[in-house]
Protein backbone atom coordinates (compact mmCIF):
# COMPACT_ATOMS: atom_id res chain seq x y z
CA UNK A 1 0.00 0.00 0.00
CA UNK A 2 1.25 3.47 -0.90
CA UNK A 3 0.92 6.15 1.78
CA UNK A 4 1.14 9.88 1.13
CA UNK A 5 1.46 12.12 4.19
CA UNK A 6 0.68 15.83 4.02
CA UNK A 7 2.81 17.99 6.35
CA UNK A 8 1.42 21.51 6.80
CA UNK A 9 4.00 24.29 7.02
CA UNK A 10 2.94 25.21 10.56
CA UNK A 11 4.11 21.77 11.79
CA UNK A 12 7.73 22.50 10.91
CA UNK A 13 8.07 26.29 10.96
CA UNK A 14 9.01 26.51 14.66
CA UNK A 15 11.45 23.59 14.56
CA UNK A 16 15.20 23.89 14.33
CA UNK A 17 16.85 22.86 11.07
CA UNK A 18 17.94 19.52 12.57
CA UNK A 19 14.46 18.73 13.88
CA UNK A 20 12.82 19.62 10.53
CA UNK A 21 15.18 17.30 8.70
CA UNK A 22 14.72 14.51 11.27
CA UNK A 23 10.90 14.80 11.12
CA UNK A 24 10.84 14.58 7.31
CA UNK A 25 13.38 11.75 7.12
CA UNK A 26 11.55 9.75 9.78
CA UNK A 27 8.36 9.93 7.71
CA UNK A 28 10.17 8.95 4.50
CA UNK A 29 11.92 6.05 6.26
CA UNK A 30 8.44 4.66 6.98
CA UNK A 31 8.10 4.34 3.16
CA UNK A 32 5.71 7.26 2.92
CA UNK A 33 5.74 10.04 0.35
CA UNK A 34 5.75 13.46 2.02
CA UNK A 35 3.81 16.36 0.56
CA UNK A 36 5.17 19.39 2.42
CA UNK A 37 3.32 22.69 2.26
CA UNK A 38 5.92 25.25 1.22
CA UNK A 39 9.59 24.52 0.84
CA UNK A 40 12.74 24.16 2.83
CA UNK A 41 15.36 26.90 2.75
CA UNK A 42 18.47 26.20 0.67
CA UNK A 43 20.66 25.31 3.70
CA UNK A 44 17.90 22.98 4.94
CA UNK A 45 17.67 21.27 1.55
CA UNK A 46 21.45 20.78 1.58
CA UNK A 47 21.29 19.34 5.10
CA UNK A 48 18.43 17.01 4.07
CA UNK A 49 20.60 15.62 1.29
CA UNK A 50 23.61 15.30 3.62
CA UNK A 51 21.58 13.52 6.32
CA UNK A 52 20.04 11.25 3.68
CA UNK A 53 23.45 10.24 2.36
CA UNK A 54 24.63 9.42 5.89
CA UNK A 55 21.49 7.37 6.59
CA UNK A 56 21.73 5.12 3.52
CA UNK A 57 21.97 1.46 4.49
CA UNK A 58 20.57 -1.94 3.49
CA UNK A 59 16.95 -0.88 4.13
CA UNK A 60 17.03 2.85 3.31
CA UNK A 61 18.24 3.62 -0.22
CA UNK A 62 17.82 7.41 -0.23
CA UNK A 63 15.21 9.93 -1.37
CA UNK A 64 13.78 11.61 -4.42
CA UNK A 65 12.70 15.21 -3.90
CA UNK A 66 11.28 18.08 -5.88
CA UNK A 67 9.76 21.50 -5.25
CA UNK A 68 6.77 22.60 -7.27
CA UNK A 69 5.81 26.26 -7.20
CA UNK A 70 3.86 28.69 -9.30
CA UNK A 71 5.63 30.54 -12.07
CA UNK A 72 6.22 34.06 -10.75
CA UNK A 73 7.86 35.25 -13.98
CA UNK A 74 4.57 36.37 -15.50
CA UNK A 75 3.24 38.17 -12.43
CA UNK A 76 3.02 41.96 -12.27
CA UNK A 77 5.82 43.70 -10.37
CA UNK A 78 3.64 44.55 -7.34
CA UNK A 79 2.48 40.94 -7.01
CA UNK A 80 6.09 39.74 -7.04
CA UNK A 81 7.01 42.27 -4.33
CA UNK A 82 4.00 41.29 -2.22
CA UNK A 83 4.97 37.62 -2.54
CA UNK A 84 8.54 38.32 -1.45
CA UNK A 85 7.31 40.32 1.55
CA UNK A 86 4.97 37.50 2.58
CA UNK A 87 7.86 35.00 2.27
CA UNK A 88 10.06 37.17 4.50
CA UNK A 89 7.36 37.52 7.15
CA UNK A 90 5.72 34.10 7.11
CA UNK A 91 8.28 31.77 5.58
CA UNK A 92 8.55 29.91 2.31
CA UNK A 93 4.92 28.81 1.97
CA UNK A 94 4.63 29.16 -1.81
CA UNK A 95 4.50 25.84 -3.59
CA UNK A 96 4.87 22.33 -2.27
CA UNK A 97 7.75 19.95 -1.74
CA UNK A 98 7.51 16.26 -2.57
CA UNK A 99 9.91 13.91 -0.78
CA UNK A 100 9.77 10.16 -1.16
CA UNK A 101 11.91 7.07 -0.60
CA UNK A 102 14.07 6.18 -3.60
CA UNK A 103 12.89 2.56 -3.37
CA UNK A 104 9.36 3.72 -4.23
CA UNK A 105 9.74 6.99 -6.16
CA UNK A 106 11.82 6.54 -9.28
CA UNK A 107 11.31 10.05 -10.65
CA UNK A 108 9.30 13.20 -10.00
CA UNK A 109 8.29 15.18 -13.09
CA UNK A 110 7.18 18.78 -12.72
CA UNK A 111 4.60 20.32 -14.96
CA UNK A 112 2.76 23.62 -14.37
CA UNK A 113 -0.56 21.77 -14.21
CA UNK A 114 0.32 18.47 -12.53
CA UNK A 115 2.83 16.38 -10.62
CA UNK A 116 3.89 13.05 -12.06
CA UNK A 117 5.40 10.50 -9.71
CA UNK A 118 6.95 7.52 -11.43
CA UNK A 119 6.79 4.74 -8.85
CA UNK A 120 8.64 1.46 -8.62
CA UNK A 121 6.50 -1.59 -7.94
CA UNK A 122 9.58 -3.64 -7.13
CA UNK A 123 10.20 -1.80 -3.85
CA UNK A 124 6.62 -2.45 -2.70
CA UNK A 125 6.71 -6.15 -3.61
CA UNK A 126 10.00 -6.75 -1.79
CA UNK A 127 8.68 -5.20 1.43
CA UNK A 128 5.49 -7.28 1.28
CA UNK A 129 7.46 -10.51 0.88
CA UNK A 130 9.63 -9.73 3.94
CA UNK A 131 6.62 -9.28 6.26
Secondary structure, DSSP 8 states (H G I E B T S, - for coil): --EEEEE-GGGTTTS-HHHHHHHHHHHHHTTEEEEEES---HHHHHHHHHHHHHH--SS---EEEEEE---GGGS-HHHHHHHHHHHHHH-S-SSEEEEEETTTEEEEEEETTEEEEEE-HHHHHHHHHH-
